[in-house]
Amino acid sequence: MPVHKLDQMSEAEGPLLREMFEARKRVFVDMLKWDVPVLAGTWELDHFDDEQATYIIIGDGRGGHLASARLLKTTRPHLLDQLYPMLVEGPIPTGPDTREITRFCIDPRQRAPERRQARDMLVSALAEHALAAGIARYTGVAEIGWYNQIAAFGWDCEALGTPMVLGGRMLAAMIIAIDEHTPARLHANGIWAETGTEPGTPPPAFHRPEQRA
């Protein structure tokens, strides 16, 4: 399972990115019924999918998408401060060493063991990326059932406030501290998966689907 780290959307990775946006539509719109933008009835993407976003994508080696997550800088507008500040008790964690995890997506077309493997590799890739990029903490928002799973992975995760029902869903904001002990903690809980990812240089800009001929 190749791991792709994209600091910008690249032309070369265009097919894989389209697969990711299609998978996000299947998960967040078709399955979870989120009220989010859908482009051409096919791709789920919003205004946060811009040149500032970073994507961690687990591929199948044939250009297919298995799992992915989007990372947003917290020094600019992001979901927690724009849409869910009420979930945080106290200041919203921000800074150059803090990223927000959004659109954590496991492709539903996989069998259960394959989804588990893709999930573990994505979590491990997120930890590896943080350690390589100087990211000390992740923030995020999740439905309470998914939050409980994330908190049980073994890394240092805690709620930022009291969960609340918003839009018919019980949501919780979280913060995940990342340090040199995180891989061992994940490994102890049976989550860690070696990714073999090497830091790369940012690829050239990718044109969003609505901009392509």
CORBEL-V690431 format. One line per field, one symbol per residue. ss: DSSP state (H for helix, E for strand, C for the rest). psi: psi as a letter, one per 20 degrees, with the letter a starting at -180 (. if undefined). A space follows every 50 residues. Layout:
BEGIN
ss=???
psi=???
END
This chain:
BEGIN
ss=CCEEEECCCCCCCHHHHHHHHHHHHHHHHHHCCCCCCEECCCEECCCCCC CCCEEEEEECCCCCEEEEEEEEECCCCCHHHHCCHHHCCCCCCCCCCEEE EEEEEECCCCCHHHHHHHHHHHHHHHHHHHHHHCCCEEEEEEEHHHHHHH HCCCCEEEECCCCEEECCEEEEEEEEECCCCHHHHHHHCCCCCCCCCCCC CCCCCCCCHHHCC
psi=oqppooirpqghjggghggghghhggghgggikqnqqppkjgpoqaiima iiqppoporjikjqphqrqppppjjrprgghhhkhiipoaqpprrijpqp prlopppiiqrghhggghgghggghggggghhjkpiqqrrpqqhghghgg hjhirnpqqiapqqopkjpoqqqrpoppaiigghggghjjhppphkpppr qprrqppqhiiq.
END
